[in-house]
Amino acid sequence: MGKPTGFLEFHRTAPAKEPALSRVKHYKEFVAPMPEEILNQQSARCMNCGVPFCHNGCPLGNVIPEFNDAVYRKNYAEAYEILSSTNNFPEFTGRICPAPCESACVLGINQPPVAIEEIEKHIIEIAFEKGFVQPYKPLYRSGKTVAVIGSGPAGLAAAAQLNYAGHQVTVFERDDKPGGLLRYGIPDFKLEKWVVERRIALLEQEGIQFKCNANVGINISINDLLREYNAIILAGGSTIPRDLPIEGRELNGVHFAMDFLKQQNKRVADIAFDAAPIVATGKHVVVIGGGDTGSDCIGTSNRQQAASVTQFELMPKPPENRTPYMPWPQYPFILKTTSSHEEGANREWAIATKKFIGDEKGNLKALVTVSLEWKINEEGKAAGFVEITGTEKEIPCELALLAMGFVSPQKEGLLEKLEIELDTRGNVNATEKTYQTNIQKVFAAGDMRRGQSLVVWAISEGRECAKKVDSFLTGAANIW
C-alpha cells in the first residue's frame, strides 16, 4: 500500500480532454497524459484491500493493488512486469475497456473508485517510452504448429501466449490488415491505429506470422490447414449484426453500424474500399441502439458534420446511481455518458422504430417511432413492454444506422465446411473446460464462442484457450 491515507487525501482526477468543439474536427485521440504527480496521487488512492474485489471485476484477474503500489513508488518497470503478467495488451484495454474492475473497487462503495483503467494505460505507455517493452522470443521451439483464424483481441492473445510457449503460430486474417475489431471496428478517436500496428510489429518480431486477405473457407482451404497444423483456433468474432426487418428496411440510407464505422476507419488510413460510400455529412442521422457501437456512430457522425444526430434506445433510461437491485460489487447498469455523447446527440429512451419512409427515388427521408411503457419486475429488471397508444411520430432521417448488437458468428464458409457444432445461440459449441469443438484439434475463443462481449473478455478467452491448446499439444500445462 503506497500511501495509507491516499484515499482520504486525494480525489479521483480524470485526465484533461480536448474540448468537444475542437476534437470533432479530427479523428485522433484527444485524452491528454496525466502529469506524473497526478498519476502518483491517483495510484495512492488504492487501499490495498484485504479482499481486492477489483480482481474479481476484471476478467483478466489483473493484479491491481500491486501495480498501483509500484506506480506510487514510481517503479514503472515493476508495474509493467505485474500488469503484463496477466494482460497481453494493456494499451488496448487502457483505452477502450468499460473498466468493470472500477465498478468492483472497494473505494467505490462511498467514493469515486480508483482510476484503474487510466493508470493501466499510463503504465504501458511509460513502459514503451522507457524501452521496457521488448520482443519476448521463446528459448526453444516445440516443433508444433498452430493456426489462429482471426486477428482480433482473442486471436492475438491466443497467438501471443502459444508463441511464448514455443509453438509456431500463424494468424489468418480475412481483412487486408491484422487487428480485427481493433482496427476496423473501433474509431481512431478512441484507438489510433498506430497503437495496433505497434503491437502487431512486436508480435511479428517475437516470431508470429500474419497472413492477411486470407478468408479461411473461401480462398484458403480449411482442409489444408487441418493437414498442415497441429491445432487450429477459431477466433473470428461475432460478426452477424442484429437486423431490423421492418417496412422500408431496403431503402437507401439504412445501414448496419459496422459498415459505416469500417468505411471511416479506412478513410482515415487512406485505404480504398469498393462499397458505396456511407456518409453522414449534412444528414439527419438516427442511431438505433444505445451501446458502445451506437456511441461510436455518434462520434463519427459528428466528425462528418451531420445536420443532427439522434440515438434511440429500446430500454428505459437507466438510473444515474446504483439501486438496491444492483448492489456493489456487481456491475451497475447505470446511465453512461460517453465522450461521443458529450460532443452532441439527442438521446431518446424507451422508443421503438416502426417503419422507414422513403422518397420517390428510394432514398430514406424519415422514420416512424412509437414510445414504449416498460414493466419492471420484483428484481428491478425490465420485463416486457407495451406500445403507448397515440405516441407515433415521424422523424426526419436520411441516414439510419443499426447498432443493435451482434447475434452470432458467420456460418457460411469456414464453420459450414468444418461442420462445427453450434450451441443454442448459434455460437461455436466449446465449453470453458476445454475450449475444444467437436473436432479434436479445433478450438474456439472470444466472441465466436461466448457471444458478443468486451475486448477484455476476448483477451481473457484467448489466454485461457491457449492454455488448453498447449496442454493438448504437449500433454502438460506450460502456460499459466
C-alpha positions as CSV (number, residue, x, y, z in Angstrom):
1,M,0.0,0.0,0.0
2,G,1.8,3.1,-1.3
3,K,0.1,5.7,1.0
4,P,-2.3,4.5,3.7
5,T,-4.1,7.8,3.8
6,G,-4.1,8.4,0.0
7,F,-7.8,7.6,-0.5
8,L,-8.6,10.3,2.2
9,E,-6.2,13.0,0.8
10,F,-6.8,12.7,-3.0
11,H,-9.9,12.9,-5.1
12,R,-10.4,11.0,-8.3
13,T,-9.0,13.1,-11.2
14,A,-9.7,12.5,-14.8
15,P,-7.1,13.4,-17.5
16,A,-7.7,16.5,-19.5
17,K,-9.6,16.2,-22.7
18,E,-9.5,18.4,-25.8
19,P,-12.7,20.5,-25.9
20,A,-15.6,18.9,-27.9
21,L,-15.8,21.7,-30.4
22,S,-12.2,21.2,-31.3
23,R,-11.8,17.4,-31.2
24,V,-14.8,16.8,-33.6
25,K,-12.6,18.3,-36.3
26,H,-10.2,15.4,-36.4
27,Y,-10.0,11.6,-35.8
28,K,-7.1,11.5,-33.4
29,E,-7.2,10.5,-29.7
30,F,-8.0,13.6,-27.5
31,V,-7.2,12.5,-23.9
32,A,-4.0,14.0,-22.6
33,P,-1.5,12.1,-20.5
34,M,-1.6,12.7,-16.7
35,P,1.3,14.6,-15.2
36,E,3.4,12.2,-13.1
37,E,2.4,14.0,-9.9
38,I,-1.3,13.4,-10.6
39,L,-0.7,9.8,-11.7
40,N,1.2,9.3,-8.4
41,Q,-1.8,10.6,-6.5
42,Q,-4.3,8.5,-8.3
43,S,-2.3,5.3,-7.6
44,A,-2.1,6.4,-4.0
45,R,-5.9,6.2,-3.7
46,C,-5.7,2.4,-3.9
47,M,-6.3,1.0,-0.4
48,N,-4.7,-2.4,-1.0
49,C,-7.9,-4.0,0.4
50,G,-7.7,-7.2,2.3
51,V,-10.1,-8.7,-0.3
52,P,-9.5,-6.7,-3.5
53,F,-12.8,-7.1,-5.4
54,C,-11.2,-5.4,-8.4
55,H,-9.5,-8.7,-9.1
56,N,-12.9,-10.3,-9.5
57,G,-14.3,-7.5,-11.5
58,C,-11.5,-7.8,-14.1
59,P,-12.0,-10.8,-16.5
60,L,-8.2,-11.0,-16.7
61,G,-7.6,-11.0,-13.0
62,N,-5.2,-8.1,-13.2
63,V,-3.1,-7.8,-10.0
64,I,-4.3,-4.2,-9.5
65,P,-3.3,-3.2,-5.9
66,E,0.3,-4.4,-6.6
67,F,0.8,-2.4,-9.8
68,N,-0.8,0.7,-8.2
69,D,1.7,0.4,-5.4
70,A,4.6,0.2,-7.9
71,V,3.3,3.2,-9.8
72,Y,3.1,5.1,-6.5
73,R,6.7,4.2,-5.9
74,K,7.5,5.3,-9.5
75,N,8.9,1.9,-10.2
76,Y,7.4,1.6,-13.6
77,A,9.4,-1.4,-14.7
78,E,7.9,-3.4,-11.8
79,A,4.4,-2.0,-12.6
80,Y,4.8,-3.1,-16.2
81,E,6.0,-6.6,-15.2
82,I,3.0,-7.0,-12.9
83,L,0.5,-5.7,-15.5
84,S,1.9,-7.7,-18.4
85,S,1.8,-10.9,-16.4
86,T,-2.0,-11.0,-16.8
87,N,-2.8,-8.7,-19.7
88,N,-1.2,-9.1,-23.1
89,F,-2.5,-5.7,-24.4
90,P,-2.9,-3.1,-21.7
91,E,-2.6,-0.4,-24.4
92,F,-6.0,-1.6,-25.8
93,T,-7.9,-2.2,-22.5
94,G,-6.5,1.1,-21.1
95,R,-8.2,2.9,-23.8
96,I,-11.5,1.1,-24.6
97,C,-12.4,-1.1,-21.7
98,P,-15.5,-0.1,-19.7
99,A,-13.5,-0.9,-16.6
100,P,-15.6,-3.5,-14.7
101,C,-12.7,-3.5,-12.2
102,E,-13.6,0.0,-11.2
103,S,-17.2,-1.0,-10.6
104,A,-15.9,-3.6,-8.1
105,C,-13.4,-1.2,-6.4
106,V,-14.0,-1.2,-2.6
107,L,-13.4,2.6,-2.5
108,G,-16.4,2.9,-4.9
109,I,-18.7,2.0,-2.1
110,N,-18.9,5.6,-0.9
111,Q,-16.3,7.5,-3.1
112,P,-15.4,7.6,-6.8
113,P,-13.3,4.4,-7.4
114,V,-9.6,4.3,-8.2
115,A,-8.9,5.3,-11.8
116,I,-7.6,1.8,-12.6
117,E,-8.1,2.0,-16.4
118,E,-6.2,5.3,-16.7
119,I,-3.3,4.0,-14.5
120,E,-3.1,0.9,-16.7
121,K,-2.8,2.9,-19.9
122,H,-0.1,5.1,-18.3
123,I,1.9,2.0,-17.2
124,I,2.1,0.5,-20.7
125,E,2.8,3.9,-22.4
126,I,5.5,4.7,-20.0
127,A,6.9,1.1,-20.5
128,F,7.1,1.7,-24.2
129,E,8.6,5.1,-23.8
130,K,11.3,3.8,-21.4
131,G,12.1,0.7,-23.5
132,F,10.8,-1.8,-21.0
133,V,8.6,-3.4,-23.8
134,Q,10.9,-5.7,-25.8
135,P,10.1,-8.7,-28.1
136,Y,9.9,-11.9,-26.0
137,K,11.3,-14.7,-28.0
138,P,10.9,-18.3,-26.6
139,L,14.1,-20.1,-25.7
140,Y,13.1,-23.1,-27.7
141,R,10.6,-24.2,-30.3
142,S,8.4,-27.2,-29.7
143,G,8.0,-28.2,-33.3
144,K,4.2,-27.9,-33.0
145,T,2.3,-25.5,-35.3
146,V,-0.9,-23.6,-34.5
147,A,-3.2,-21.8,-36.9
148,V,-5.2,-18.9,-35.4
149,I,-8.2,-17.8,-37.6
150,G,-9.0,-14.2,-36.7
151,S,-6.7,-11.4,-35.6
152,G,-8.9,-9.6,-33.2
153,P,-8.1,-9.4,-29.4
154,A,-8.9,-13.1,-28.7
155,G,-6.8,-14.3,-31.7
156,L,-3.9,-12.1,-30.9
157,A,-3.9,-13.1,-27.2
158,A,-4.0,-16.8,-28.0
159,A,-1.3,-16.4,-30.6
160,A,1.0,-14.5,-28.2
161,Q,0.6,-17.0,-25.4
162,L,1.2,-20.0,-27.6
163,N,4.2,-18.3,-29.1
164,Y,5.7,-17.8,-25.7
165,A,5.2,-21.5,-25.0
166,G,7.4,-22.2,-28.0
167,H,4.9,-23.2,-30.7
168,Q,5.0,-21.8,-34.2
169,V,1.9,-19.7,-34.7
170,T,0.4,-18.4,-37.9
171,V,-2.6,-15.9,-37.7
172,F,-5.0,-15.8,-40.7
173,E,-7.0,-12.6,-41.2
174,R,-9.6,-12.1,-43.9
175,D,-9.1,-8.3,-44.0
176,D,-6.2,-6.5,-45.6
177,K,-4.5,-5.8,-42.2
178,P,-4.5,-7.5,-38.9
179,G,-6.3,-6.3,-35.8
180,G,-9.9,-7.3,-36.4
181,L,-12.3,-5.2,-34.3
182,L,-9.4,-3.2,-33.0
183,R,-8.5,-2.0,-36.5
184,Y,-11.8,-1.7,-38.3
185,G,-14.5,-1.7,-35.6
186,I,-13.3,1.0,-33.1
187,P,-12.9,4.6,-34.3
188,D,-9.5,6.2,-34.4
189,F,-10.5,8.9,-31.9
190,K,-10.8,6.1,-29.3
191,L,-7.9,3.9,-30.5
192,E,-5.5,5.3,-33.0
193,K,-4.2,2.6,-35.3
194,W,-0.5,3.2,-34.7
195,V,-1.2,1.6,-31.3
196,V,-2.5,-1.6,-33.0
197,E,0.4,-1.5,-35.5
198,R,3.0,-1.1,-32.8
199,R,1.7,-4.3,-31.1
200,I,1.4,-6.2,-34.3
201,A,5.0,-5.3,-35.2
202,L,6.1,-6.6,-31.7
203,L,4.3,-9.9,-32.2
204,E,6.0,-10.3,-35.6
205,Q,9.4,-9.7,-34.0
206,E,8.5,-12.4,-31.5
207,G,8.0,-14.9,-34.3
208,I,4.3,-14.9,-35.1
209,Q,3.4,-14.9,-38.8
210,F,0.4,-13.0,-40.1
211,K,-1.4,-13.8,-43.4
212,C,-3.9,-11.2,-44.5
213,N,-6.6,-11.3,-47.2
214,A,-6.9,-14.9,-46.0
215,N,-10.5,-15.8,-45.7
216,V,-10.4,-19.4,-44.5
217,G,-13.1,-21.5,-46.0
218,I,-13.3,-19.2,-49.0
219,N,-9.8,-18.5,-50.5
220,I,-7.9,-20.6,-48.0
221,S,-8.8,-24.3,-47.8
222,I,-9.7,-25.4,-44.3
223,N,-8.7,-29.0,-45.2
224,D,-5.2,-27.7,-46.0
225,L,-5.0,-26.1,-42.5
226,L,-6.2,-29.3,-40.9
227,R,-3.4,-31.2,-42.6
228,E,-0.6,-28.7,-42.0
229,Y,-1.2,-27.6,-38.4
230,N,-1.3,-29.5,-35.2
231,A,-4.1,-27.3,-33.8
232,I,-6.5,-24.6,-35.0
233,I,-8.1,-21.9,-33.0
234,L,-11.3,-20.3,-34.3
235,A,-11.3,-16.6,-33.2
236,G,-13.4,-15.0,-35.9
237,G,-15.7,-13.0,-33.6
238,S,-19.4,-12.5,-33.6
239,T,-19.9,-10.7,-36.9
240,I,-23.5,-11.1,-37.9
241,P,-25.3,-7.9,-36.8
242,R,-28.8,-7.9,-35.5
243,D,-31.2,-6.6,-38.2
244,L,-34.4,-4.6,-38.0
245,P,-36.8,-6.2,-40.5
246,I,-39.5,-3.6,-40.7
247,E,-41.2,-1.8,-43.6
248,G,-38.7,0.3,-45.6
249,R,-35.6,-1.7,-44.5
250,E,-34.5,-1.9,-48.1
251,L,-34.3,1.9,-48.6
252,N,-31.0,3.6,-49.5
253,G,-29.8,5.2,-46.2
254,V,-30.4,2.3,-43.8
255,H,-27.2,0.6,-42.9
256,F,-25.5,-1.6,-40.3
257,A,-23.4,0.5,-38.0
258,M,-20.2,-1.6,-38.5
259,D,-20.3,-0.9,-42.3
260,F,-20.4,2.8,-41.5
261,L,-17.6,2.6,-39.0
262,K,-15.3,0.4,-41.0
263,Q,-15.5,2.7,-44.0
264,Q,-14.5,5.7,-41.9
265,N,-11.6,3.8,-40.4
266,K,-10.4,3.0,-43.9
267,R,-10.7,6.7,-45.0
268,V,-8.6,7.7,-42.1
269,A,-6.0,5.1,-43.0
270,D,-6.2,6.1,-46.7
271,I,-7.3,2.6,-47.7
272,A,-9.6,2.2,-50.7
273,F,-12.9,0.3,-50.4
274,D,-15.3,-0.9,-53.1
275,A,-18.7,-0.4,-51.4
276,A,-20.8,2.7,-52.0
277,P,-19.8,5.4,-49.5
278,I,-21.9,5.8,-46.3
279,V,-21.5,9.3,-45.0
280,A,-23.4,11.4,-42.5
281,T,-22.4,14.9,-43.9
282,G,-25.4,17.2,-43.9
283,K,-27.9,14.5,-43.0
284,H,-30.2,13.9,-40.1
285,V,-28.7,10.8,-38.6
286,V,-30.6,8.3,-36.3
287,V,-28.5,5.7,-34.5
288,I,-30.7,2.8,-33.4
289,G,-29.1,1.1,-30.4
290,G,-27.8,2.6,-27.2
291,G,-24.5,0.6,-26.7
292,D,-20.9,1.4,-27.4
293,T,-21.2,0.8,-31.1
294,G,-24.0,3.3,-31.2
295,S,-21.9,5.8,-29.3
296,D,-19.1,5.3,-31.9
297,C,-21.6,6.1,-34.7
298,I,-22.4,9.3,-32.9
299,G,-18.8,10.4,-32.6
300,T,-18.1,9.6,-36.2
301,S,-21.3,11.3,-37.5
302,N,-20.4,14.5,-35.6
303,R,-16.9,14.4,-37.2
304,Q,-18.6,14.0,-40.6
305,Q,-20.6,17.1,-39.8
306,A,-24.1,15.6,-39.7
307,A,-27.0,18.0,-39.6
308,S,-28.3,16.3,-36.4
309,V,-27.6,13.1,-34.5
310,T,-30.2,11.2,-32.5
311,Q,-29.8,7.9,-30.6
312,F,-32.6,5.6,-29.9
313,E,-32.6,3.0,-27.1
314,L,-35.4,0.4,-26.8
315,M,-34.8,0.1,-23.0
316,P,-36.0,2.7,-20.4
317,K,-33.5,5.3,-19.3
318,P,-31.2,3.7,-16.6
319,P,-30.7,5.4,-13.2
320,E,-27.7,7.7,-12.6
321,N,-26.6,5.8,-9.5
322,R,-26.8,2.3,-8.1
323,T,-30.1,1.0,-6.9
324,P,-30.9,-1.7,-4.3
325,Y,-31.2,-4.1,-7.3
326,M,-27.5,-3.5,-8.4
327,P,-25.5,-3.5,-5.1
328,W,-21.7,-3.2,-5.0
329,P,-19.6,-5.0,-6.2
330,Q,-21.9,-6.1,-9.1
331,Y,-21.5,-4.2,-12.3
332,P,-24.0,-1.3,-12.2
333,F,-26.3,-0.8,-15.2
334,I,-26.5,3.0,-14.8
335,L,-26.6,5.9,-17.2
336,K,-23.5,6.1,-19.2
337,T,-22.5,9.3,-20.9
338,T,-19.6,8.7,-23.3
339,S,-17.2,11.3,-24.8
340,S,-19.2,11.0,-28.1
341,H,-22.4,11.9,-26.2
342,E,-20.6,15.0,-24.8
343,E,-19.9,16.1,-28.4
344,G,-23.6,16.3,-29.1
345,A,-26.5,14.0,-29.6
346,N,-30.2,13.7,-28.8
347,R,-30.9,10.6,-26.7
348,E,-34.3,9.1,-26.6
349,W,-35.2,6.1,-24.4
350,A,-38.0,3.5,-24.4
351,I,-38.6,4.1,-28.1
352,A,-39.1,1.7,-31.0
353,T,-38.8,2.2,-34.7
354,K,-41.9,1.1,-36.6
355,K,-41.0,1.8,-40.2
356,F,-38.7,3.6,-42.6
357,I,-40.1,6.1,-45.1
358,G,-38.5,6.8,-48.4
359,D,-38.9,9.3,-51.2
360,E,-39.8,8.6,-54.8
361,K,-36.2,7.7,-55.6
362,G,-36.0,5.0,-52.9
363,N,-33.9,7.1,-50.5
364,L,-34.6,7.3,-46.8
365,K,-36.3,10.5,-45.7
366,A,-37.9,9.8,-42.4
367,L,-38.8,7.1,-39.9
368,V,-41.8,6.5,-37.7
369,T,-41.4,5.8,-34.0
370,V,-43.6,4.9,-31.0
371,S,-42.9,5.3,-27.3
372,L,-42.9,2.3,-25.0
373,E,-44.0,1.6,-21.5
374,W,-41.8,-1.0,-19.7
375,K,-42.9,-3.3,-16.9
376,I,-40.5,-3.7,-14.1
377,N,-40.4,-7.0,-12.1
378,E,-39.7,-7.5,-8.4
379,E,-35.9,-7.7,-9.1
380,G,-35.9,-4.2,-10.7
381,K,-35.4,-5.6,-14.2
382,A,-37.3,-4.7,-17.3
383,A,-39.9,-7.4,-18.1
384,G,-41.6,-6.6,-21.3
385,F,-43.2,-3.6,-22.8
386,V,-46.3,-2.3,-24.5
387,E,-46.6,0.5,-27.1
388,I,-48.2,3.7,-25.8
389,T,-51.2,4.5,-27.9
390,G,-51.1,7.8,-29.7
391,T,-47.3,8.3,-29.4
392,E,-46.4,7.5,-33.0
393,K,-44.4,10.3,-34.7
394,E,-42.4,10.9,-37.8
395,I,-38.8,12.0,-37.5
396,P,-36.7,13.4,-40.4
397,C,-33.9,11.0,-41.2
398,E,-31.6,10.5,-44.2
399,L,-29.2,8.0,-42.5
400,A,-30.3,5.3,-40.1
401,L,-27.5,3.2,-38.5
402,L,-28.4,-0.1,-37.0
403,A,-26.3,-0.6,-33.9
404,M,-28.3,-3.3,-32.0
405,G,-25.5,-5.7,-31.3
406,F,-24.5,-9.0,-33.0
407,V,-26.2,-12.3,-33.0
408,S,-23.6,-14.9,-34.0
409,P,-20.5,-15.7,-36.0
410,Q,-20.8,-16.1,-39.7
411,K,-21.8,-19.6,-40.6
412,E,-21.1,-19.5,-44.4
413,G,-17.7,-20.7,-45.4
414,L,-15.5,-21.8,-42.5
415,L,-18.0,-23.1,-40.0
416,E,-20.2,-24.8,-42.5
417,K,-17.2,-26.6,-44.2
418,L,-15.8,-27.7,-40.9
419,E,-19.3,-28.9,-39.8
420,I,-18.7,-27.3,-36.4
421,E,-21.4,-27.9,-33.8
422,L,-23.1,-24.7,-32.6
423,D,-24.9,-24.0,-29.3
424,T,-28.5,-22.9,-28.9
425,R,-27.5,-19.2,-29.6
426,G,-25.7,-20.0,-32.8
427,N,-22.1,-19.7,-31.4
428,V,-19.4,-22.3,-31.7
429,N,-20.1,-25.0,-29.1
430,A,-16.9,-25.2,-27.0
431,T,-17.1,-25.3,-23.2
432,E,-14.9,-23.3,-20.9
433,K,-13.5,-26.5,-19.5
434,T,-11.7,-27.4,-22.8
435,Y,-12.4,-24.6,-25.4
436,Q,-12.5,-27.6,-27.7
437,T,-15.0,-28.1,-30.5
438,N,-16.5,-31.4,-31.8
439,I,-13.3,-31.6,-33.9
440,Q,-10.5,-32.7,-31.7
441,K,-7.7,-30.4,-32.9
442,V,-10.0,-27.4,-33.4
443,F,-10.6,-24.9,-30.6
444,A,-12.6,-21.7,-30.3
445,A,-12.2,-18.5,-28.3
446,G,-13.6,-15.0,-28.0
447,D,-17.0,-13.7,-29.3
448,M,-17.2,-16.7,-31.7
449,R,-17.5,-18.9,-28.6
450,R,-19.1,-16.8,-25.9
451,G,-21.1,-14.4,-28.0
452,Q,-20.7,-10.6,-28.3
453,S,-18.7,-9.3,-25.4
454,L,-16.0,-6.9,-24.3
455,V,-12.4,-6.6,-25.6
456,V,-11.1,-7.5,-22.1
457,W,-13.2,-10.7,-22.2
458,A,-11.8,-11.5,-25.7
459,I,-8.3,-11.3,-24.4
460,S,-9.1,-13.5,-21.4
461,E,-10.7,-16.0,-23.7
462,G,-7.6,-16.1,-25.9
463,R,-5.4,-16.6,-23.0
464,E,-7.5,-19.4,-21.5
465,C,-7.9,-21.1,-24.9
466,A,-4.1,-21.0,-25.3
467,K,-3.7,-23.0,-22.1
468,K,-5.9,-25.7,-23.4
469,V,-4.3,-25.9,-26.8
470,D,-0.8,-26.0,-25.1
471,S,-1.9,-28.9,-22.9
472,F,-3.4,-30.6,-26.0
473,L,-0.1,-30.3,-27.9
474,T,2.3,-31.2,-25.1
475,G,0.3,-33.2,-22.6
476,A,1.2,-30.7,-19.8
477,A,0.2,-27.2,-18.7
478,N,3.1,-24.9,-19.6
479,I,1.1,-21.7,-19.8
480,W,-0.2,-20.1,-16.6
